[in-house]
Amino acid sequence: MFQLKWLWNCLGSYRYRYAIGLFIGGFASGMLIINPMLSGHLIDDVIIPANTGPLPRLLITMMIVQLVRLSLRYFMHITLEWGSNLAMTNIRRRMYDIVQEQDYRFHDRLRTGNLMTRMTSDLDMLRHSLSWISFQFVDAVVIFASALIFLLFVNWKLALSLTAVTPLILLISNQFKKHIRPRMVLLRQKLTLLSTNATENIDGNRVVRAFAREDYAREQFEKLNADYRDTAYENAYISAKYQPLLELLSQLLVIITLVLGGLFLIWGEMTAGQYMAFSSLTWALSNPLRMLGVLLADMQRFYAAANMIMEVLDAPDGISDKPGAVEIRDRPAGGIEFRHVGFKVNGSVILEDINFKAGPGQTIGILGSTGSGKTSLINMLLRFYEPTSGEVLLDGVNIQDYTMSSLRRHIGLAMQDVFLFSDSVAGNIAYGRPDIDREIISRRAGQADAHSFIRKMEDGYETLVGERGVGLSGGQKQRISLARALAVSPSVLILDDTTSAVDSETEQYIQNQLRKLDFPCTKIIIAQRITSFRGADMILVMDKGKIIEQGRHEELINKRGFYYHIWSLQNSSGEEGGRCAAENIK
């Protein structure tokens, strides 16, 4: 019942028009008893007495009833389809907004394939429930009740005899519902696993092929596909086990009508017209009972889909603007400060007592082993995560006092794992500032050393980038990502291992360009190669969520600590050896 109430609320301002549509549909269903009733009068008042007088009036009335009923049903279908699609559009929009506003922990729990299933097949099941199952339920109830009331007035003995089967049908239906409901939930879970696997293998197709794991991927998909098939078979078996019993019991109504109705007709307790009406309306009692199993199965699918959607809609709010947060009106100077920042996830310490300060326009380098907390630190600045203790400041103001949208508009981010949209090269570079002109796009591409290879493309800056940048090398994608970050002319530029896939010469060119940007900018550079930030104003060395060393290059060399060790390895064994040491040394 909670899901029904929730779905009713999802209709919003349209719910009353939707209710009117259901009422009209129910009224049209109730009109079904009129023509069988008139058919009884046709036999008793026209055919048996051979009196053609009432015939035109009865035929015209029956025709008008049929036309009115069909017109009402047409209006009802339009109303319910309109209402269901409107409700699904609103729910889908709300789900999209919630998914976009959630933090990383939400997306770690619900993966892409899972969310796509909820926003497509589950929503379509809800639309089907609103537009069709709800009407079928109202139709069955109204027809059964109308026919029963009419038949009680005609011959209450025969009517009660027909309803004697109903308790047994309801008992079997209740048992069917208990068995099928958990199975529908399980089927929905199997579909989620199947969709997630298919999405991951399509997205990771190149990785699958690169490691010659096609057979393994196919086996995994086939296993999940078979699990889904077997669960669907078992559900079909349960339905097949109960549905014939419901069919058999509902067909008993026809036998009772034929036997008892015939006896009542012989005994003179019924007229031929009344017997005709009874025979015509027996289906009105048997059909809703016969359809009960199908309706219950559909309702269980609805409950399973509704629960999955509600899990998204009722998810705890992600990181959001606090009350009273203000827009950043003027361009920030770019001063950054971390004060005693700590961060925990499920009790595990990710960052512990982080303290550092960067003045406007300064360059900060961050070095550390994998899992040391480097990326988590910059995620704090972007408010992808919130610190569990301490505070992060921009120009002396806690970043939580600003709206997230205005904060992020002044921060440029380029990451090692680049995501490019299926758009032109120019569209990807100008993604954060769609209003910039081609001259600025070309300038930012030049600063990222991307202009040289872009102009060699078939359509230059109008070349369409395939899904996720397919067709581009890792270094090319990284340079386009850097150009995208520079295109917003940020006050703070964050480079998270952005030049890991480019050669040393290209990296040196990019570093020179970053030193002479045509706008003031504080830079935070995360890298494994010390050459990426050797001239930084301050270098942070991180390990196990803590800053273990801090200072300029010369100062850290003189300390003869972790930084010195990495520097020595990279200068004696080459960059690759230094990177491996930075990854593994503790």
HELIX and SHEET records of a PDB file:
HELIX    1   1 PHE A    2  CYS A   10  1                                   9    
HELIX    2   2 GLY A   12  TYR A   14  5                                   3    
HELIX    3   3 ARG A   15  GLY A   30  1                                  16    
HELIX    4   4 MET A   31  ILE A   33  5                                   3    
HELIX    5   5 ILE A   34  LEU A   42  1                                   9    
HELIX    6   6 ILE A   43  ILE A   47  3                                   5    
HELIX    7   7 LEU A   55  GLU A  101  1                                  47    
HELIX    8   8 TYR A  104  ARG A  109  1                                   6    
HELIX    9   9 THR A  112  THR A  117  1                                   6    
HELIX   10  10 ARG A  118  ASP A  122  3                                   5    
HELIX   11  11 LEU A  123  HIS A  128  1                                   6    
HELIX   12  12 SER A  129  ILE A  133  3                                   5    
HELIX   13  13 SER A  134  VAL A  154  1                                  21    
HELIX   14  14 TRP A  156  THR A  163  1                                   8    
HELIX   15  15 THR A  166  ASP A  203  1                                  38    
HELIX   16  16 ASN A  205  ALA A  210  1                                   6    
HELIX   17  17 GLU A  214  ILE A  266  1                                  53    
HELIX   18  18 ALA A  272  ARG A  290  1                                  19    
HELIX   19  19 LEU A  292  LEU A  313  1                                  22    
HELIX   20  20 LYS A  374  LEU A  382  1                                   9    
HELIX   21  21 ILE A  399  ASP A  401  5                                   3    
HELIX   22  22 MET A  404  ARG A  409  1                                   6    
HELIX   23  23 VAL A  425  ILE A  429  1                                   5    
HELIX   24  24 ARG A  438  GLN A  447  1                                  10    
HELIX   25  25 HIS A  451  ILE A  454  1                                   4    
HELIX   26  26 GLY A  460  GLU A  462  5                                   3    
HELIX   27  27 GLU A  467  GLY A  469  5                                   3    
HELIX   28  28 GLY A  474  ALA A  487  1                                  14    
HELIX   29  29 SER A  504  ARG A  515  1                                  12    
HELIX   30  30 ILE A  530  SER A  532  5                                   3    
HELIX   31  31 HIS A  553  LYS A  559  1                                   7    
HELIX   32  32 PHE A  562  SER A  572  1                                  11    
HELIX   33  33 GLU A  575  ASN A  584  1                                  10    
SHEET    1   A 4 SER A 348  ALA A 358  0                                        
SHEET    2   A 4 ILE A 336  VAL A 345 -1                                        
SHEET    3   A 4 SER A 389  LEU A 394 -1                                        
SHEET    4   A 4 VAL A 397  ASN A 398 -1                                        
SHEET    1   B 6 ILE A 411  MET A 415  0                                        
SHEET    2   B 6 VAL A 492  ASP A 496  1                                        
SHEET    3   B 6 THR A 522  ILE A 526  1                                        
SHEET    4   B 6 THR A 363  GLY A 368  1                                        
SHEET    5   B 6 MET A 538  ASP A 543  1                                        
SHEET    6   B 6 LYS A 546  GLY A 551 -1                                        
END                                                                             
